[in-house]
Amino acid sequence: MKPMNYLSRTVRIAIAAGVLSAASLAFAGQAADDAEAHNQELWREAIAQTEVPAEGCFQAAYPRLAWNKVECTVAPDIPYTPRSGPIAETVGNGHDYAAEVTSGLINSTIGSFPKVTGVKTETGSGGANDYSLQINSNFMNTPACKGAKNPATCRDWEQFVFASGFDVAFMQYWLINWNNPCPSRWNSFSTDCYMNSAAVTVPQEVITKLGTIKLSGSAKNGGKDTLVLTVGTKAYSTTGSDSVVDLATAWKKSEFNIVGDGGGSEADFNEGSSLTVKVAVSNGTTNAPKCAAKAGTTGETNNLNLGSCAGTGGATPFIQFTESN
């Protein structure tokens, strides 16, 4: 009589075939998931470069490359401040890389986080998942400064902002060292003035989705400046007139990062967080942009430390660097 644990060759083959079949199905499922994630990433790249049909606020949804107009809302009356005082030790308030073009002017910037590891929580002044993503221009001196007390010392500045804690994305414009009563519709901040574009409503995004978020900003001389935010399978956009601070005439550097949600605040990540930051710029060339050190212009910060940075040329030139704690 055969032992109870005896398995015939046929049964053993059948079991092995079943295991292989299950493994094949799991592999096929993972391959399908990877393909879908890749397709969504391609869509986020494409929709960020798809021009909105008019001024105003828009939304789009994967897989369509078409913008649908929506009602705009009002941005929060909070200054997303320019850097001031001593340069920070962690990221922000001047201590950041900016992508600097070596010729011509920047006409668009796309910021993203191609690699995110160890990020579990983020806390801002308003609690969990309260942060901002910002694309910030260099400080400029354009015709927008003509009304300043001393136009030669005035600097104008533009930010493309996703304010996660306020559920909106918008542009904020600055006249720094204005030292005169602010123009109509501008807000006063010390000796400076600031104002916001119309804002598009965006749901608050948890920090664990950071790897699927892209923020882009573009400027067209004599036309409109456009912000596009993509998150997963959704995209959001708002526009404003380039003539507010004439960004398209003097845009040489772009800073992109995740920092506090306005007012000079800080975004605090859990220990063990690491981000790879990519800042892609378009200026009509394939030349690699420079990693301009200590060239950040925002006053908001985070609690991460900068790593090394490198520039890469090609169809979409970019700089890439790391930050971690």
ZAZA-773806 format. One record per residue (C-alpha): residue in one letter; x, z, y. Coordinates in steps of 0.5 Angstrom, whole numbers. Each point is the difference from the previous one (the first is absolute). Example, Ala and Ser with C-alpha at 12.3 -4.5 7.8 and 13.67 -1.06 7.14 Angstrom:
REM ZAZA-773806
> residuo / u / w / v
> A / 25 / 16 / -9
> S / 2 / -2 / 7
REM end
This chain:
REM ZAZA-773806
> residuo / u / w / v
> M / 0 / 0 / 0
> K / 3 / -2 / 7
> P / 1 / 6 / 5
> M / -5 / 1 / 5
> N / 5 / -2 / 6
> Y / 1 / -7 / -3
> L / -2 / -6 / 4
> S / 0 / -7 / -3
> R / 4 / -5 / 3
> T / -6 / -4 / 3
> V / -3 / 7 / 3
> R / 7 / 1 / 3
> I / 0 / -7 / 3
> A / -7 / 1 / 3
> I / 2 / 6 / 3
> A / 6 / -3 / 3
> A / -4 / -6 / 3
> G / -5 / 4 / 3
> V / 6 / 4 / 4
> L / 3 / -7 / 2
> S / -7 / -2 / 2
> A / -1 / 6 / 4
> A / 7 / -1 / 3
> S / -2 / -7 / 2
> L / -6 / 2 / 3
> A / 3 / 5 / 4
> F / 6 / -4 / 2
> A / -5 / -6 / 2
> G / -4 / 5 / 4
> Q / 6 / 2 / 4
> A / 2 / -7 / 1
> A / -7 / -1 / 3
> D / 0 / 6 / 5
> D / 7 / -2 / 2
> A / -2 / -7 / 1
> E / -6 / 2 / 4
> A / 4 / 5 / 5
> H / 5 / -6 / 1
> N / -6 / -4 / 2
> Q / -2 / 5 / 5
> E / 7 / 1 / 3
> L / 0 / -8 / 1
> W / -7 / 1 / 3
> R / 2 / 6 / 5
> E / 6 / -5 / 2
> A / -4 / -6 / 1
> I / -6 / 4 / 4
> A / 5 / 3 / 5
> Q / 2 / -7 / 2
> T / -7 / -3 / 0
> E / -2 / -1 / 7
> V / -6 / 4 / 3
> P / -5 / -6 / 2
> A / -1 / 4 / 7
> E / 1 / 6 / 4
> G / -4 / 7 / -3
> C / 0 / 4 / -6
> F / 0 / -3 / -7
> Q / 0 / 2 / -7
> A / 2 / -4 / -7
> A / 0 / 1 / -7
> Y / 4 / -2 / -6
> P / 0 / -6 / -3
> R / -2 / -4 / 7
> L / 4 / -2 / 5
> A / -6 / 0 / 5
> W / -1 / 5 / 6
> N / -7 / 3 / 1
> K / -1 / 3 / 7
> V / -2 / 7 / 1
> E / -2 / 5 / 6
> C / 6 / 3 / 3
> T / 0 / 7 / 2
> V / 4 / 5 / 5
> A / 7 / 2 / -2
> P / 2 / 7 / 1
> D / 2 / 3 / 7
> I / 6 / 2 / -3
> P / 7 / -2 / 3
> Y / 5 / -3 / -6
> T / 6 / 2 / 4
> P / 6 / -3 / 2
> R / 7 / 3 / -3
> S / 2 / 6 / 5
> G / 6 / 5 / 0
> P / 5 / 1 / -5
> I / 0 / -5 / -6
> A / -3 / 3 / -6
> E / 4 / 2 / -7
> T / -6 / -2 / -4
> V / -4 / -7 / 1
> G / -3 / -1 / 7
> N / 1 / 1 / 7
> G / 6 / -5 / 0
> H / 3 / 1 / -6
> D / -2 / -6 / -4
> Y / 2 / -7 / -2
> A / -3 / -6 / 4
> A / 0 / -7 / -2
> E / 4 / -4 / 5
> V / 0 / -7 / 1
> T / 6 / -4 / 2
> S / -3 / -6 / 3
> G / -7 / -1 / 3
> L / -5 / 4 / 0
> I / -5 / 4 / -5
> N / -7 / -3 / -1
> S / -2 / 4 / -6
> T / 2 / 6 / -4
> I / -2 / 3 / -7
> G / 1 / 7 / -2
> S / -1 / 2 / -7
> F / 3 / 5 / -5
> P / 2 / -4 / -6
> K / 2 / 6 / -4
> V / -3 / 7 / 0
> T / 2 / 6 / -4
> G / -1 / 7 / -1
> V / -6 / 0 / 6
> K / -5 / 5 / -2
> T / -3 / 3 / 7
> E / 1 / -2 / 7
> T / -2 / 5 / 5
> G / -1 / -1 / 8
> S / -2 / 4 / 6
> G / -8 / -1 / -3
> G / 2 / 1 / -7
> A / 1 / -4 / -6
> N / 0 / -7 / 0
> D / 1 / 0 / 8
> Y / 5 / -5 / 2
> S / 1 / -6 / 4
> L / 4 / -7 / -2
> Q / 3 / -3 / 6
> I / 3 / -6 / 2
> N / 4 / 1 / 6
> S / 3 / -5 / 5
> N / 6 / 1 / 4
> F / 0 / 3 / 7
> M / -1 / -6 / 5
> N / 0 / -2 / 7
> T / -5 / -6 / 1
> P / -5 / -2 / 6
> A / -5 / 6 / -3
> C / 5 / 5 / 4
> K / -1 / -4 / 7
> G / -5 / 6 / 2
> A / 5 / 6 / -1
> K / 3 / 4 / 5
> N / 7 / -3 / -2
> P / -1 / -6 / -4
> A / 7 / 0 / -2
> T / 0 / 6 / -4
> C / -7 / -1 / -3
> R / 0 / -2 / -7
> D / -7 / -2 / -4
> W / -1 / 1 / -7
> E / -5 / -2 / -6
> Q / -2 / 3 / -6
> F / -4 / -2 / -6
> V / -3 / 6 / -3
> F / -4 / 2 / -6
> A / -2 / 7 / 1
> S / -2 / 3 / -7
> G / -3 / 6 / 3
> F / -5 / -4 / 5
> D / -2 / -5 / -5
> V / 2 / -6 / 5
> A / 6 / -5 / 1
> F / 1 / -2 / 7
> M / 6 / -2 / 5
> Q / 2 / 5 / 6
> Y / 4 / -3 / 6
> W / 4 / 4 / 4
> L / 3 / 0 / 7
> I / 6 / 5 / 0
> N / 3 / 2 / 7
> W / -6 / -2 / 4
> N / 0 / 5 / 5
> N / -6 / -2 / 3
> P / -7 / 1 / -1
> C / -2 / -4 / -6
> P / -4 / -6 / 0
> S / -7 / -1 / -1
> R / -2 / 2 / -8
> W / 7 / 3 / -1
> N / 1 / 7 / -2
> S / 5 / 5 / 4
> F / 6 / 3 / -5
> S / 5 / 4 / 5
> T / 3 / -6 / 4
> D / -2 / -5 / -5
> C / -7 / -4 / -2
> Y / -3 / -2 / -6
> M / -6 / -4 / -3
> N / -3 / -2 / -6
> S / -3 / -7 / -3
> A / -6 / 0 / -3
> A / 0 / 4 / -7
> V / -2 / -3 / -7
> T / -3 / 6 / -5
> V / 4 / 1 / -6
> P / -1 / 5 / -5
> Q / 5 / 6 / -1
> E / 5 / -2 / -5
> V / 3 / 5 / -5
> I / 7 / 1 / 0
> T / 1 / -2 / -7
> K / -3 / -7 / 2
> L / 6 / -1 / 5
> G / 4 / -6 / -5
> T / -6 / -4 / 1
> I / -1 / 0 / 8
> K / 3 / -5 / 5
> L / 0 / 0 / 7
> S / 1 / -6 / 4
> G / 0 / -2 / 8
> S / 1 / -7 / 3
> A / 0 / -2 / 7
> K / -1 / -7 / 3
> N / 2 / -1 / 8
> G / -6 / -2 / 4
> G / -4 / 2 / -6
> K / -2 / 6 / -4
> D / 4 / 6 / -4
> T / -3 / 1 / -7
> L / 0 / 6 / -5
> V / -1 / -1 / -7
> L / 0 / 6 / -5
> T / -1 / -1 / -7
> V / -2 / 5 / -5
> G / -1 / -2 / -8
> T / -5 / -5 / 0
> K / -2 / 1 / 7
> A / 2 / -3 / 7
> Y / -1 / 2 / 7
> S / 2 / -3 / 7
> T / -1 / 1 / 7
> T / 2 / -4 / 6
> G / 2 / 1 / 8
> S / 3 / -4 / 5
> D / 8 / -1 / 0
> S / 0 / 0 / 8
> V / -1 / 8 / 0
> V / 7 / 1 / -1
> D / 2 / -7 / -1
> L / 3 / 1 / -7
> A / 1 / -7 / -2
> T / 5 / -1 / 5
> A / 5 / 6 / -1
> W / -1 / 2 / -7
> K / 7 / 1 / -3
> K / 0 / 6 / -5
> S / -5 / 3 / -5
> E / -1 / 7 / -2
> F / -4 / 1 / -6
> N / -2 / 7 / -4
> I / -5 / 5 / -2
> V / 0 / 6 / 5
> G / -4 / 5 / 3
> D / -7 / -2 / 3
> G / 1 / 0 / 7
> G / 2 / 5 / 6
> G / 7 / 1 / -3
> S / -2 / 3 / -6
> E / 4 / 0 / -7
> A / -2 / -3 / -7
> D / 2 / 5 / -5
> F / 1 / -3 / -8
> N / 1 / 5 / -6
> E / 7 / 1 / -2
> G / 3 / -5 / -5
> S / -4 / -6 / 4
> S / 4 / -7 / 1
> L / -2 / -6 / 4
> T / 3 / -7 / 0
> V / -2 / -3 / 7
> K / 0 / -8 / 1
> V / -1 / -3 / 7
> A / -1 / -7 / 0
> V / 1 / -4 / 6
> S / -2 / -7 / 2
> N / 4 / -3 / 6
> G / 0 / -8 / -2
> T / 7 / 1 / -4
> T / 2 / 2 / -7
> N / 6 / 4 / 3
> A / 0 / 8 / -3
> P / -2 / 5 / 6
> K / 5 / 5 / 1
> C / -1 / 8 / -2
> A / 0 / 3 / 7
> A / 1 / 7 / -1
> K / -3 / 5 / 5
> A / -4 / -5 / 3
> G / -7 / 3 / -2
> T / -5 / 1 / 6
> T / -5 / 4 / -2
> G / -1 / 7 / 1
> E / -3 / 2 / -6
> T / 4 / 2 / -6
> N / 0 / 2 / -8
> N / 4 / 5 / -4
> L / 4 / -5 / -4
> N / 8 / -2 / 1
> L / 2 / -7 / 1
> G / 4 / -4 / -5
> S / 4 / -6 / 0
> C / -3 / -7 / 3
> A / 2 / -7 / -1
> G / -3 / -7 / 3
> T / -2 / -6 / -4
> G / -1 / -7 / 2
> G / -5 / -5 / -3
> A / -7 / -3 / 1
> T / -2 / 7 / 2
> P / 6 / 4 / 3
> F / 0 / 7 / 0
> I / 4 / 7 / 0
> Q / -1 / 5 / -6
> F / 2 / 7 / 0
> T / -2 / 7 / -4
> E / -2 / 7 / 3
> S / -1 / 6 / -4
> N / 0 / 8 / -1
REM end
